[in-house]
Amino acid sequence: MSRRWLLLVALSLCALLVSVYATIFITIMPFVRADLAASHSAMQVGVYVSLLAFVGAFVPAPSRQRVLLVVSAALGLAAFGLATALCAFALMPSLLIGGRVLQGLAGAVVLWAGVGLIRAAFPGPELWKAISVPAVAIVVGLGAGPLVGGITDEYLSWRWGFLAGLPLIAVALVAVVVLAAVQGREEISPDMGRYPAR
């Protein structure tokens, strides 16, 4: 498997994680509300605010500015991980809602940069085939989020729904940065200093 396809797998993992955490709150909301003594309106904000992430998938990204995209993806994933940890360790509703807001904003950056990196790695007719992979990951993640939340709360705690994702976020961060950097060097012609014709 070429490095650009490995990069696509890493970006699809990012899309999966963002979508899982967009819907995980649906099933854990009653337990969070009881644990933190949160209001119903605050819990509704927690449910819907993370859907902001999907705005990023529809904002055009500059596919030729690879450094910007890689840095944005790295910072977005780091912020997404920080937000997830904040949700996991929140002791009051305001911290939890703050974490959910940050999850939504960071997820938007991740998806925005991810689409740009996919466009850069798969130009021409290959783009639509490539973009379908993270699209499927998003659909799967949206359906899996409530299931993950229900299982973790049933057997552990609602906090584990957030904690369990932290290692995967770290793996995605390292994989995207390394693979995007390596694949970018491979695409640049050492003689011409530009992207070679395909």
Summary of the structure (lengths in Angstrom):
residues: 198
radius of gyration: 17.8
end to end distance: 18.5
largest distance: 63.6
contacts: 680
relative contact order: 0.21
helix: 82%
strand: 0%
